[in-house]
Amino acid sequence: MLASRLKSFFSTKATAMSAKQLTETAIASNKVVVFSKTYCPYCTKAKGLLDSLGAQYEAIELDKRADGAQIQAYLAEKTGQRTVPNVFIGGKQIGGCDDVHALHAKGGLKPLL
């Protein structure tokens, strides 16, 4: 009984570490990263804006990954934002859909891309 609990605890920790490493690597190695879910209309809207501006970005679709929930939990811990999309440009969190559109409306998005 104890052995199975310990195994569960350590595999959860290992998964969390993998999610953290994957997230940090994606942010560090891509100019623009969108943590997204394929069925989310706000994600679609944010990616649509980036597409319309010709931005090259890495979309990490959390609903298509076995570790998607762990990545989303790590992002919530890192940024305080629990929702998707969660957009990073140049290693800095921009925010969600409304934040990306507001930045664009102020003329601040294009220069970052």
PDB file as gemmi writes it, atoms N, CA and C in Angstrom:
CRYST1    1.000    1.000    1.000  90.00  90.00  90.00 P 1                      
ATOM      1  N   MET A   1       0.827  -1.193   0.000  1.00  0.00           N  
ATOM      2  CA  MET A   1       0.000   0.000   0.000  1.00  0.00           C  
ATOM      3  C   MET A   1       0.871   1.258   0.000  1.00  0.00           C  
ATOM      4  N   LEU A   2       1.807   1.335   0.936  1.00  0.00           N  
ATOM      5  CA  LEU A   2       2.692   2.489   1.022  1.00  0.00           C  
ATOM      6  C   LEU A   2       3.545   2.599  -0.241  1.00  0.00           C  
ATOM      7  N   ALA A   3       4.028   1.458  -0.725  1.00  0.00           N  
ATOM      8  CA  ALA A   3       4.860   1.460  -1.928  1.00  0.00           C  
ATOM      9  C   ALA A   3       4.097   2.034  -3.115  1.00  0.00           C  
ATOM     10  N   SER A   4       2.827   1.694  -3.272  1.00  0.00           N  
ATOM     11  CA  SER A   4       2.063   2.215  -4.404  1.00  0.00           C  
ATOM     12  C   SER A   4       1.791   3.716  -4.240  1.00  0.00           C  
ATOM     13  N   ARG A   5       1.591   4.169  -3.006  1.00  0.00           N  
ATOM     14  CA  ARG A   5       1.411   5.611  -2.776  1.00  0.00           C  
ATOM     15  C   ARG A   5       2.680   6.380  -3.104  1.00  0.00           C  
ATOM     16  N   LEU A   6       3.820   5.835  -2.682  1.00  0.00           N  
ATOM     17  CA  LEU A   6       5.088   6.494  -2.983  1.00  0.00           C  
ATOM     18  C   LEU A   6       5.347   6.529  -4.481  1.00  0.00           C  
ATOM     19  N   LYS A   7       5.049   5.418  -5.150  1.00  0.00           N  
ATOM     20  CA  LYS A   7       5.233   5.361  -6.605  1.00  0.00           C  
ATOM     21  C   LYS A   7       4.351   6.412  -7.272  1.00  0.00           C  
ATOM     22  N   SER A   8       3.110   6.542  -6.844  1.00  0.00           N  
ATOM     23  CA  SER A   8       2.192   7.533  -7.392  1.00  0.00           C  
ATOM     24  C   SER A   8       2.708   8.945  -7.138  1.00  0.00           C  
ATOM     25  N   PHE A   9       3.187   9.204  -5.926  1.00  0.00           N  
ATOM     26  CA  PHE A   9       3.712  10.520  -5.573  1.00  0.00           C  
ATOM     27  C   PHE A   9       4.889  10.881  -6.464  1.00  0.00           C  
ATOM     28  N   PHE A  10       5.847   9.960  -6.595  1.00  0.00           N  
ATOM     29  CA  PHE A  10       7.040  10.254  -7.375  1.00  0.00           C  
ATOM     30  C   PHE A  10       6.744  10.354  -8.869  1.00  0.00           C  
ATOM     31  N   SER A  11       5.817   9.575  -9.387  1.00  0.00           N  
ATOM     32  CA  SER A  11       5.513   9.713 -10.802  1.00  0.00           C  
ATOM     33  C   SER A  11       4.769  11.019 -11.056  1.00  0.00           C  
ATOM     34  N   THR A  12       3.977  11.501 -10.103  1.00  0.00           N  
ATOM     35  CA  THR A  12       3.334  12.810 -10.245  1.00  0.00           C  
ATOM     36  C   THR A  12       4.393  13.899 -10.251  1.00  0.00           C  
ATOM     37  N   LYS A  13       5.368  13.809  -9.365  1.00  0.00           N  
ATOM     38  CA  LYS A  13       6.458  14.791  -9.317  1.00  0.00           C  
ATOM     39  C   LYS A  13       7.247  14.772 -10.624  1.00  0.00           C  
ATOM     40  N   ALA A  14       7.542  13.582 -11.134  1.00  0.00           N  
ATOM     41  CA  ALA A  14       8.294  13.464 -12.383  1.00  0.00           C  
ATOM     42  C   ALA A  14       7.518  14.077 -13.537  1.00  0.00           C  
ATOM     43  N   THR A  15       6.207  13.842 -13.573  1.00  0.00           N  
ATOM     44  CA  THR A  15       5.373  14.421 -14.623  1.00  0.00           C  
ATOM     45  C   THR A  15       5.377  15.940 -14.525  1.00  0.00           C  
ATOM     46  N   ALA A  16       5.279  16.458 -13.292  1.00  0.00           N  
ATOM     47  CA  ALA A  16       5.291  17.908 -13.099  1.00  0.00           C  
ATOM     48  C   ALA A  16       6.620  18.496 -13.557  1.00  0.00           C  
ATOM     49  N   MET A  17       7.708  17.815 -13.267  1.00  0.00           N  
ATOM     50  CA  MET A  17       9.011  18.301 -13.712  1.00  0.00           C  
ATOM     51  C   MET A  17       9.076  18.300 -15.230  1.00  0.00           C  
ATOM     52  N   SER A  18       8.571  17.261 -15.848  1.00  0.00           N  
ATOM     53  CA  SER A  18       8.565  17.206 -17.302  1.00  0.00           C  
ATOM     54  C   SER A  18       7.729  18.337 -17.882  1.00  0.00           C  
ATOM     55  N   ALA A  19       6.581  18.614 -17.283  1.00  0.00           N  
ATOM     56  CA  ALA A  19       5.718  19.700 -17.750  1.00  0.00           C  
ATOM     57  C   ALA A  19       6.429  21.039 -17.601  1.00  0.00           C  
ATOM     58  N   LYS A  20       7.101  21.233 -16.485  1.00  0.00           N  
ATOM     59  CA  LYS A  20       7.848  22.479 -16.260  1.00  0.00           C  
ATOM     60  C   LYS A  20       8.963  22.613 -17.290  1.00  0.00           C  
ATOM     61  N   GLN A  21       9.728  21.541 -17.475  1.00  0.00           N  
ATOM     62  CA  GLN A  21      10.831  21.589 -18.434  1.00  0.00           C  
ATOM     63  C   GLN A  21      10.319  21.845 -19.849  1.00  0.00           C  
ATOM     64  N   LEU A  22       9.262  21.156 -20.224  1.00  0.00           N  
ATOM     65  CA  LEU A  22       8.709  21.340 -21.562  1.00  0.00           C  
ATOM     66  C   LEU A  22       8.233  22.778 -21.756  1.00  0.00           C  
ATOM     67  N   THR A  23       7.543  23.297 -20.767  1.00  0.00           N  
ATOM     68  CA  THR A  23       7.014  24.661 -20.846  1.00  0.00           C  
ATOM     69  C   THR A  23       8.145  25.674 -20.962  1.00  0.00           C  
ATOM     70  N   GLU A  24       9.113  25.567 -20.082  1.00  0.00           N  
ATOM     71  CA  GLU A  24      10.229  26.522 -20.089  1.00  0.00           C  
ATOM     72  C   GLU A  24      11.048  26.419 -21.371  1.00  0.00           C  
ATOM     73  N   THR A  25      11.236  25.204 -21.878  1.00  0.00           N  
ATOM     74  CA  THR A  25      11.970  25.018 -23.130  1.00  0.00           C  
ATOM     75  C   THR A  25      11.209  25.636 -24.293  1.00  0.00           C  
ATOM     76  N   ALA A  26       9.894  25.417 -24.336  1.00  0.00           N  
ATOM     77  CA  ALA A  26       9.075  25.982 -25.419  1.00  0.00           C  
ATOM     78  C   ALA A  26       9.139  27.512 -25.399  1.00  0.00           C  
ATOM     79  N   ILE A  27       9.047  28.103 -24.220  1.00  0.00           N  
ATOM     80  CA  ILE A  27       9.084  29.564 -24.094  1.00  0.00           C  
ATOM     81  C   ILE A  27      10.450  30.112 -24.498  1.00  0.00           C  
ATOM     82  N   ALA A  28      11.514  29.422 -24.072  1.00  0.00           N  
ATOM     83  CA  ALA A  28      12.873  29.889 -24.361  1.00  0.00           C  
ATOM     84  C   ALA A  28      13.265  29.695 -25.822  1.00  0.00           C  
ATOM     85  N   SER A  29      12.740  28.656 -26.479  1.00  0.00           N  
ATOM     86  CA  SER A  29      13.199  28.368 -27.842  1.00  0.00           C  
ATOM     87  C   SER A  29      12.303  28.864 -28.956  1.00  0.00           C  
ATOM     88  N   ASN A  30      11.222  29.536 -28.623  1.00  0.00           N  
ATOM     89  CA  ASN A  30      10.330  30.076 -29.650  1.00  0.00           C  
ATOM     90  C   ASN A  30      10.053  31.544 -29.372  1.00  0.00           C  
ATOM     91  N   LYS A  31      10.079  32.341 -30.401  1.00  0.00           N  
ATOM     92  CA  LYS A  31       9.772  33.775 -30.246  1.00  0.00           C  
ATOM     93  C   LYS A  31       8.352  33.949 -29.711  1.00  0.00           C  
ATOM     94  N   VAL A  32       7.413  33.172 -30.256  1.00  0.00           N  
ATOM     95  CA  VAL A  32       6.010  33.263 -29.842  1.00  0.00           C  
ATOM     96  C   VAL A  32       5.498  31.857 -29.535  1.00  0.00           C  
ATOM     97  N   VAL A  33       4.880  31.701 -28.371  1.00  0.00           N  
ATOM     98  CA  VAL A  33       4.283  30.426 -27.977  1.00  0.00           C  
ATOM     99  C   VAL A  33       2.861  30.703 -27.509  1.00  0.00           C  
ATOM    100  N   VAL A  34       1.941  29.862 -27.995  1.00  0.00           N  
ATOM    101  CA  VAL A  34       0.546  29.948 -27.566  1.00  0.00           C  
ATOM    102  C   VAL A  34       0.178  28.611 -26.939  1.00  0.00           C  
ATOM    103  N   PHE A  35      -0.079  28.622 -25.643  1.00  0.00           N  
ATOM    104  CA  PHE A  35      -0.601  27.441 -24.974  1.00  0.00           C  
ATOM    105  C   PHE A  35      -2.106  27.514 -25.158  1.00  0.00           C  
ATOM    106  N   SER A  36      -2.679  26.486 -25.751  1.00  0.00           N  
ATOM    107  CA  SER A  36      -4.014  26.570 -26.313  1.00  0.00           C  
ATOM    108  C   SER A  36      -4.765  25.258 -26.125  1.00  0.00           C  
ATOM    109  N   LYS A  37      -6.037  25.295 -26.442  1.00  0.00           N  
ATOM    110  CA  LYS A  37      -6.857  24.083 -26.569  1.00  0.00           C  
ATOM    111  C   LYS A  37      -7.612  24.201 -27.883  1.00  0.00           C  
ATOM    112  N   THR A  38      -7.694  23.096 -28.611  1.00  0.00           N  
ATOM    113  CA  THR A  38      -8.242  23.128 -29.964  1.00  0.00           C  
ATOM    114  C   THR A  38      -9.704  23.559 -30.012  1.00  0.00           C  
ATOM    115  N   TYR A  39     -10.469  23.297 -28.965  1.00  0.00           N  
ATOM    116  CA  TYR A  39     -11.905  23.605 -28.965  1.00  0.00           C  
ATOM    117  C   TYR A  39     -12.241  24.969 -28.377  1.00  0.00           C  
ATOM    118  N   CYS A  40     -11.241  25.702 -27.922  1.00  0.00           N  
ATOM    119  CA  CYS A  40     -11.466  26.979 -27.237  1.00  0.00           C  
ATOM    120  C   CYS A  40     -11.622  28.124 -28.242  1.00  0.00           C  
ATOM    121  N   PRO A  41     -12.778  28.806 -28.242  1.00  0.00           N  
ATOM    122  CA  PRO A  41     -12.971  29.902 -29.197  1.00  0.00           C  
ATOM    123  C   PRO A  41     -12.028  31.080 -28.950  1.00  0.00           C  
ATOM    124  N   TYR A  42     -11.623  31.309 -27.709  1.00  0.00           N  
ATOM    125  CA  TYR A  42     -10.690  32.402 -27.424  1.00  0.00           C  
ATOM    126  C   TYR A  42      -9.298  32.079 -27.956  1.00  0.00           C  
ATOM    127  N   CYS A  43      -8.925  30.815 -27.885  1.00  0.00           N  
ATOM    128  CA  CYS A  43      -7.649  30.374 -28.454  1.00  0.00           C  
ATOM    129  C   CYS A  43      -7.661  30.562 -29.966  1.00  0.00           C  
ATOM    130  N   THR A  44      -8.758  30.161 -30.591  1.00  0.00           N  
ATOM    131  CA  THR A  44      -8.907  30.318 -32.041  1.00  0.00           C  
ATOM    132  C   THR A  44      -8.812  31.784 -32.434  1.00  0.00           C  
ATOM    133  N   LYS A  45      -9.443  32.650 -31.665  1.00  0.00           N  
ATOM    134  CA  LYS A  45      -9.422  34.091 -31.951  1.00  0.00           C  
ATOM    135  C   LYS A  45      -8.007  34.668 -31.804  1.00  0.00           C  
ATOM    136  N   ALA A  46      -7.293  34.278 -30.752  1.00  0.00           N  
ATOM    137  CA  ALA A  46      -5.928  34.771 -30.548  1.00  0.00           C  
ATOM    138  C   ALA A  46      -4.992  34.271 -31.645  1.00  0.00           C  
ATOM    139  N   LYS A  47      -5.093  32.979 -31.980  1.00  0.00           N  
ATOM    140  CA  LYS A  47      -4.250  32.429 -33.050  1.00  0.00           C  
ATOM    141  C   LYS A  47      -4.624  33.048 -34.394  1.00  0.00           C  
ATOM    142  N   GLY A  48      -5.906  33.344 -34.581  1.00  0.00           N  
ATOM    143  CA  GLY A  48      -6.342  33.999 -35.821  1.00  0.00           C  
ATOM    144  C   GLY A  48      -5.706  35.373 -35.983  1.00  0.00           C  
ATOM    145  N   LEU A  49      -5.625  36.124 -34.892  1.00  0.00           N  
ATOM    146  CA  LEU A  49      -4.977  37.437 -34.955  1.00  0.00           C  
ATOM    147  C   LEU A  49      -3.501  37.278 -35.306  1.00  0.00           C  
ATOM    148  N   LEU A  50      -2.830  36.355 -34.645  1.00  0.00           N  
ATOM    149  CA  LEU A  50      -1.416  36.120 -34.954  1.00  0.00           C  
ATOM    150  C   LEU A  50      -1.240  35.688 -36.405  1.00  0.00           C  
ATOM    151  N   ASP A  51      -2.125  34.816 -36.891  1.00  0.00           N  
ATOM    152  CA  ASP A  51      -2.073  34.384 -38.294  1.00  0.00           C  
ATOM    153  C   ASP A  51      -2.248  35.572 -39.234  1.00  0.00           C  
ATOM    154  N   SER A  52      -3.190  36.449 -38.917  1.00  0.00           N  
ATOM    155  CA  SER A  52      -3.463  37.598 -39.792  1.00  0.00           C  
ATOM    156  C   SER A  52      -2.279  38.560 -39.860  1.00  0.00           C  
ATOM    157  N   LEU A  53      -1.450  38.529 -38.827  1.00  0.00           N  
ATOM    158  CA  LEU A  53      -0.255  39.382 -38.803  1.00  0.00           C  
ATOM    159  C   LEU A  53       0.969  38.674 -39.376  1.00  0.00           C  
ATOM    160  N   GLY A  54       0.780  37.425 -39.802  1.00  0.00           N  
ATOM    161  CA  GLY A  54       1.885  36.652 -40.373  1.00  0.00           C  
ATOM    162  C   GLY A  54       2.891  36.172 -39.332  1.00  0.00           C  
ATOM    163  N   ALA A  55       2.480  36.108 -38.087  1.00  0.00           N  
ATOM    164  CA  ALA A  55       3.392  35.699 -37.020  1.00  0.00           C  
ATOM    165  C   ALA A  55       3.697  34.206 -37.101  1.00  0.00           C  
ATOM    166  N   GLN A  56       4.946  33.873 -36.863  1.00  0.00           N  
ATOM    167  CA  GLN A  56       5.354  32.479 -36.714  1.00  0.00           C  
ATOM    168  C   GLN A  56       5.239  32.169 -35.230  1.00  0.00           C  
ATOM    169  N   TYR A  57       4.514  31.129 -34.886  1.00  0.00           N  
ATOM    170  CA  TYR A  57       4.362  30.787 -33.475  1.00  0.00           C  
ATOM    171  C   TYR A  57       4.247  29.289 -33.298  1.00  0.00           C  
ATOM    172  N   GLU A  58       4.568  28.860 -32.093  1.00  0.00           N  
ATOM    173  CA  GLU A  58       4.412  27.461 -31.706  1.00  0.00           C  
ATOM    174  C   GLU A  58       3.132  27.371 -30.893  1.00  0.00           C  
ATOM    175  N   ALA A  59       2.181  26.572 -31.366  1.00  0.00           N  
ATOM    176  CA  ALA A  59       0.945  26.340 -30.627  1.00  0.00           C  
ATOM    177  C   ALA A  59       1.063  25.002 -29.912  1.00  0.00           C  
ATOM    178  N   ILE A  60       0.928  25.023 -28.608  1.00  0.00           N  
ATOM    179  CA  ILE A  60       0.949  23.798 -27.826  1.00  0.00           C  
ATOM    180  C   ILE A  60      -0.486  23.539 -27.388  1.00  0.00           C  
ATOM    181  N   GLU A  61      -1.093  22.554 -28.036  1.00  0.00           N  
ATOM    182  CA  GLU A  61      -2.506  22.236 -27.819  1.00  0.00           C  
ATOM    183  C   GLU A  61      -2.629  21.297 -26.624  1.00  0.00           C  
ATOM    184  N   LEU A  62      -2.992  21.864 -25.489  1.00  0.00           N  
ATOM    185  CA  LEU A  62      -2.992  21.125 -24.228  1.00  0.00           C  
ATOM    186  C   LEU A  62      -3.991  19.969 -24.213  1.00  0.00           C  
ATOM    187  N   ASP A  63      -5.098  20.108 -24.941  1.00  0.00           N  
ATOM    188  CA  ASP A  63      -6.095  19.031 -24.966  1.00  0.00           C  
ATOM    189  C   ASP A  63      -5.650  17.836 -25.811  1.00  0.00           C  
ATOM    190  N   LYS A  64      -4.581  17.979 -26.556  1.00  0.00           N  
ATOM    191  CA  LYS A  64      -4.068  16.893 -27.394  1.00  0.00           C  
ATOM    192  C   LYS A  64      -2.875  16.188 -26.754  1.00  0.00           C  
ATOM    193  N   ARG A  65      -2.491  16.622 -25.559  1.00  0.00           N  
ATOM    194  CA  ARG A  65      -1.306  16.083 -24.891  1.00  0.00           C  
ATOM    195  C   ARG A  65      -1.698  15.353 -23.614  1.00  0.00           C  
ATOM    196  N   ALA A  66      -1.034  14.253 -23.347  1.00  0.00           N  
ATOM    197  CA  ALA A  66      -1.279  13.513 -22.101  1.00  0.00           C  
ATOM    198  C   ALA A  66      -0.901  14.345 -20.879  1.00  0.00           C  
ATOM    199  N   ASP A  67       0.093  15.209 -21.034  1.00  0.00           N  
ATOM    200  CA  ASP A  67       0.543  16.041 -19.921  1.00  0.00           C  
ATOM    201  C   ASP A  67      -0.044  17.453 -19.967  1.00  0.00           C  
ATOM    202  N   GLY A  68      -1.094  17.636 -20.747  1.00  0.00           N  
ATOM    203  CA  GLY A  68      -1.701  18.963 -20.901  1.00  0.00           C  
ATOM    204  C   GLY A  68      -2.173  19.577 -19.593  1.00  0.00           C  
ATOM    205  N   ALA A  69      -2.787  18.782 -18.738  1.00  0.00           N  
ATOM    206  CA  ALA A  69      -3.268  19.298 -17.453  1.00  0.00           C  
ATOM    207  C   ALA A  69      -2.098  19.736 -16.575  1.00  0.00           C  
ATOM    208  N   GLN A  70      -0.993  18.986 -16.610  1.00  0.00           N  
ATOM    209  CA  GLN A  70       0.183  19.353 -15.828  1.00  0.00           C  
ATOM    210  C   GLN A  70       0.824  20.633 -16.354  1.00  0.00           C  
ATOM    211  N   ILE A  71       0.857  20.775 -17.673  1.00  0.00           N  
ATOM    212  CA  ILE A  71       1.400  22.005 -18.264  1.00  0.00           C  
ATOM    213  C   ILE A  71       0.536  23.189 -17.862  1.00  0.00           C  
ATOM    214  N   GLN A  72      -0.777  23.033 -17.948  1.00  0.00           N  
ATOM    215  CA  GLN A  72      -1.678  24.121 -17.579  1.00  0.00           C  
ATOM    216  C   GLN A  72      -1.533  24.463 -16.088  1.00  0.00           C  
ATOM    217  N   ALA A  73      -1.370  23.464 -15.247  1.00  0.00           N  
ATOM    218  CA  ALA A  73      -1.167  23.706 -13.810  1.00  0.00           C  
ATOM    219  C   ALA A  73       0.144  24.460 -13.574  1.00  0.00           C  
ATOM    220  N   TYR A  74       1.195  24.080 -14.297  1.00  0.00           N  
ATOM    221  CA  TYR A  74       2.473  24.785 -14.153  1.00  0.00           C  
ATOM    222  C   TYR A  74       2.338  26.232 -14.624  1.00  0.00           C  
ATOM    223  N   LEU A  75       1.652  26.446 -15.738  1.00  0.00           N  
ATOM    224  CA  LEU A  75       1.452  27.812 -16.232  1.00  0.00           C  
ATOM    225  C   LEU A  75       0.690  28.662 -15.213  1.00  0.00           C  
ATOM    226  N   ALA A  76      -0.300  28.071 -14.561  1.00  0.00           N  
ATOM    227  CA  ALA A  76      -1.059  28.798 -13.535  1.00  0.00           C  
ATOM    228  C   ALA A  76      -0.142  29.189 -12.374  1.00  0.00           C  
ATOM    229  N   GLU A  77       0.725  28.278 -12.001  1.00  0.00           N  
ATOM    230  CA  GLU A  77       1.691  28.555 -10.927  1.00  0.00           C  
ATOM    231  C   GLU A  77       2.676  29.645 -11.357  1.00  0.00           C  
ATOM    232  N   LYS A  78       3.149  29.562 -12.590  1.00  0.00           N  
ATOM    233  CA  LYS A  78       4.157  30.495 -13.104  1.00  0.00           C  
ATOM    234  C   LYS A  78       3.595  31.899 -13.330  1.00  0.00           C  
ATOM    235  N   THR A  79       2.381  31.971 -13.871  1.00  0.00           N  
ATOM    236  CA  THR A  79       1.852  33.260 -14.327  1.00  0.00           C  
ATOM    237  C   THR A  79       0.654  33.770 -13.528  1.00  0.00           C  
ATOM    238  N   GLY A  80       0.005  32.890 -12.798  1.00  0.00           N  
ATOM    239  CA  GLY A  80      -1.227  33.274 -12.118  1.00  0.00           C  
ATOM    240  C   GLY A  80      -2.451  33.189 -13.017  1.00  0.00           C  
ATOM    241  N   GLN A  81      -2.235  32.857 -14.275  1.00  0.00           N  
ATOM    242  CA  GLN A  81      -3.336  32.731 -15.236  1.00  0.00           C  
ATOM    243  C   GLN A  81      -3.687  31.259 -15.394  1.00  0.00           C  
ATOM    244  N   ARG A  82      -4.928  30.919 -15.118  1.00  0.00           N  
ATOM    245  CA  ARG A  82      -5.365  29.517 -15.189  1.00  0.00           C  
ATOM    246  C   ARG A  82      -5.987  29.167 -16.535  1.00  0.00           C  
ATOM    247  N   THR A  83      -6.274  30.149 -17.354  1.00  0.00           N  
ATOM    248  CA  THR A  83      -7.023  29.922 -18.587  1.00  0.00           C  
ATOM    249  C   THR A  83      -6.112  29.911 -19.811  1.00  0.00           C  
ATOM    250  N   VAL A  84      -6.662  29.418 -20.900  1.00  0.00           N  
ATOM    251  CA  VAL A  84      -6.004  29.484 -22.206  1.00  0.00           C  
ATOM    252  C   VAL A  84      -6.846  30.374 -23.108  1.00  0.00           C  
ATOM    253  N   PRO A  85      -6.227  30.994 -24.086  1.00  0.00           N  
ATOM    254  CA  PRO A  85      -4.826  30.879 -24.442  1.00  0.00           C  
ATOM    255  C   PRO A  85      -3.937  31.605 -23.426  1.00  0.00           C  
ATOM    256  N   ASN A  86      -2.710  31.157 -23.370  1.00  0.00           N  
ATOM    257  CA  ASN A  86      -1.693  31.809 -22.565  1.00  0.00           C  
ATOM    258  C   ASN A  86      -0.549  32.068 -23.539  1.00  0.00           C  
ATOM    259  N   VAL A  87      -0.358  33.323 -23.879  1.00  0.00           N  
ATOM    260  CA  VAL A  87       0.545  33.708 -24.960  1.00  0.00           C  
ATOM    261  C   VAL A  87       1.829  34.305 -24.392  1.00  0.00           C  
ATOM    262  N   PHE A  88       2.958  33.840 -24.939  1.00  0.00           N  
ATOM    263  CA  PHE A  88       4.274  34.360 -24.576  1.00  0.00           C  
ATOM    264  C   PHE A  88       4.946  34.874 -25.837  1.00  0.00           C  
ATOM    265  N   ILE A  89       5.565  36.040 -25.741  1.00  0.00           N  
ATOM    266  CA  ILE A  89       6.336  36.598 -26.850  1.00  0.00           C  
ATOM    267  C   ILE A  89       7.683  37.042 -26.295  1.00  0.00           C  
ATOM    268  N   GLY A  90       8.746  36.544 -26.919  1.00  0.00           N  
ATOM    269  CA  GLY A  90      10.088  36.894 -26.465  1.00  0.00           C  
ATOM    270  C   GLY A  90      10.354  36.502 -25.022  1.00  0.00           C  
ATOM    271  N   GLY A  91       9.762  35.388 -24.597  1.00  0.00           N  
ATOM    272  CA  GLY A  91       9.961  34.904 -23.251  1.00  0.00           C  
ATOM    273  C   GLY A  91       9.102  35.562 -22.194  1.00  0.00           C  
ATOM    274  N   LYS A  92       8.308  36.546 -22.583  1.00  0.00           N  
ATOM    275  CA  LYS A  92       7.470  37.286 -21.631  1.00  0.00           C  
ATOM    276  C   LYS A  92       6.004  36.938 -21.859  1.00  0.00           C  
ATOM    277  N   GLN A  93       5.290  36.730 -20.765  1.00  0.00           N  
ATOM    278  CA  GLN A  93       3.868  36.443 -20.889  1.00  0.00           C  
ATOM    279  C   GLN A  93       3.119  37.706 -21.290  1.00  0.00           C  
ATOM    280  N   ILE A  94       2.305  37.564 -22.345  1.00  0.00           N  
ATOM    281  CA  ILE A  94       1.455  38.661 -22.810  1.00  0.00           C  
ATOM    282  C   ILE A  94       0.082  38.536 -22.159  1.00  0.00           C  
ATOM    283  N   GLY A  95      -0.396  37.308 -21.999  1.00  0.00           N  
ATOM    284  CA  GLY A  95      -1.691  37.072 -21.370  1.00  0.00           C  
ATOM    285  C   GLY A  95      -2.576  36.226 -22.257  1.00  0.00           C  
ATOM    286  N   GLY A  96      -3.867  36.472 -22.157  1.00  0.00           N  
ATOM    287  CA  GLY A  96      -4.851  35.708 -22.900  1.00  0.00           C  
ATOM    288  C   GLY A  96      -5.326  36.433 -24.143  1.00  0.00           C  
ATOM    289  N   CYS A  97      -6.434  35.994 -24.670  1.00  0.00           N  
ATOM    290  CA  CYS A  97      -6.990  36.522 -25.907  1.00  0.00           C  
ATOM    291  C   CYS A  97      -7.249  38.028 -25.826  1.00  0.00           C  
ATOM    292  N   ASP A  98      -7.955  38.455 -24.792  1.00  0.00           N  
ATOM    293  CA  ASP A  98      -8.266  39.885 -24.662  1.00  0.00           C  
ATOM    294  C   ASP A  98      -7.005  40.726 -24.535  1.00  0.00           C  
ATOM    295  N   ASP A  99      -6.004  40.206 -23.823  1.00  0.00           N  
ATOM    296  CA  ASP A  99      -4.739  40.930 -23.651  1.00  0.00           C  
ATOM    297  C   ASP A  99      -4.009  41.092 -24.985  1.00  0.00           C  
ATOM    298  N   VAL A 100      -3.990  40.037 -25.778  1.00  0.00           N  
ATOM    299  CA  VAL A 100      -3.317  40.074 -27.076  1.00  0.00           C  
ATOM    300  C   VAL A 100      -4.030  41.069 -28.003  1.00  0.00           C  
ATOM    301  N   HIS A 101      -5.356  41.030 -28.006  1.00  0.00           N  
ATOM    302  CA  HIS A 101      -6.119  41.959 -28.851  1.00  0.00           C  
ATOM    303  C   HIS A 101      -5.970  43.403 -28.369  1.00  0.00           C  
ATOM    304  N   ALA A 102      -5.944  43.619 -27.069  1.00  0.00           N  
ATOM    305  CA  ALA A 102      -5.762  44.977 -26.527  1.00  0.00           C  
ATOM    306  C   ALA A 102      -4.377  45.517 -26.886  1.00  0.00           C  
ATOM    307  N   LEU A 103      -3.369  44.666 -26.784  1.00  0.00           N  
ATOM    308  CA  LEU A 103      -2.015  45.071 -27.148  1.00  0.00           C  
ATOM    309  C   LEU A 103      -1.958  45.442 -28.623  1.00  0.00           C  
ATOM    310  N   HIS A 104      -2.621  44.666 -29.456  1.00  0.00           N  
ATOM    311  CA  HIS A 104      -2.669  44.954 -30.890  1.00  0.00           C  
ATOM    312  C   HIS A 104      -3.395  46.279 -31.161  1.00  0.00           C  
ATOM    313  N   ALA A 105      -4.495  46.511 -30.462  1.00  0.00           N  
ATOM    314  CA  ALA A 105      -5.289  47.743 -30.649  1.00  0.00           C  
ATOM    315  C   ALA A 105      -4.449  48.984 -30.293  1.00  0.00           C  
ATOM    316  N   LYS A 106      -3.533  48.845 -29.343  1.00  0.00           N  
ATOM    317  CA  LYS A 106      -2.663  49.955 -28.941  1.00  0.00           C  
ATOM    318  C   LYS A 106      -1.418  50.067 -29.825  1.00  0.00           C  
ATOM    319  N   GLY A 107      -1.300  49.150 -30.790  1.00  0.00           N  
ATOM    320  CA  GLY A 107      -0.146  49.180 -31.691  1.00  0.00           C  
ATOM    321  C   GLY A 107       1.093  48.537 -31.115  1.00  0.00           C  
ATOM    322  N   GLY A 108       0.953  47.794 -30.019  1.00  0.00           N  
ATOM    323  CA  GLY A 108       2.123  47.217 -29.368  1.00  0.00           C  
ATOM    324  C   GLY A 108       2.443  45.783 -29.731  1.00  0.00           C  
ATOM    325  N   LEU A 109       1.543  45.103 -30.421  1.00  0.00           N  
ATOM    326  CA  LEU A 109       1.770  43.700 -30.718  1.00  0.00           C  
ATOM    327  C   LEU A 109       2.736  43.513 -31.888  1.00  0.00           C  
ATOM    328  N   LYS A 110       2.484  44.199 -32.972  1.00  0.00           N  
ATOM    329  CA  LYS A 110       3.296  44.008 -34.190  1.00  0.00           C  
ATOM    330  C   LYS A 110       4.793  44.215 -33.942  1.00  0.00           C  
ATOM    331  N   PRO A 111       5.196  45.256 -33.209  1.00  0.00           N  
ATOM    332  CA  PRO A 111       6.627  45.427 -32.972  1.00  0.00           C  
ATOM    333  C   PRO A 111       7.267  44.263 -32.200  1.00  0.00           C  
ATOM    334  N   LEU A 112       6.488  43.582 -31.369  1.00  0.00           N  
ATOM    335  CA  LEU A 112       7.017  42.446 -30.625  1.00  0.00           C  
ATOM    336  C   LEU A 112       7.221  41.214 -31.492  1.00  0.00           C  
ATOM    337  N   LEU A 113       6.455  41.149 -32.579  1.00  0.00           N  
ATOM    338  CA  LEU A 113       6.527  39.981 -33.443  1.00  0.00           C  
ATOM    339  C   LEU A 113       7.722  40.071 -34.389  1.00  0.00           C  
TER     340      LEU A 113                                                      
END                                                                             
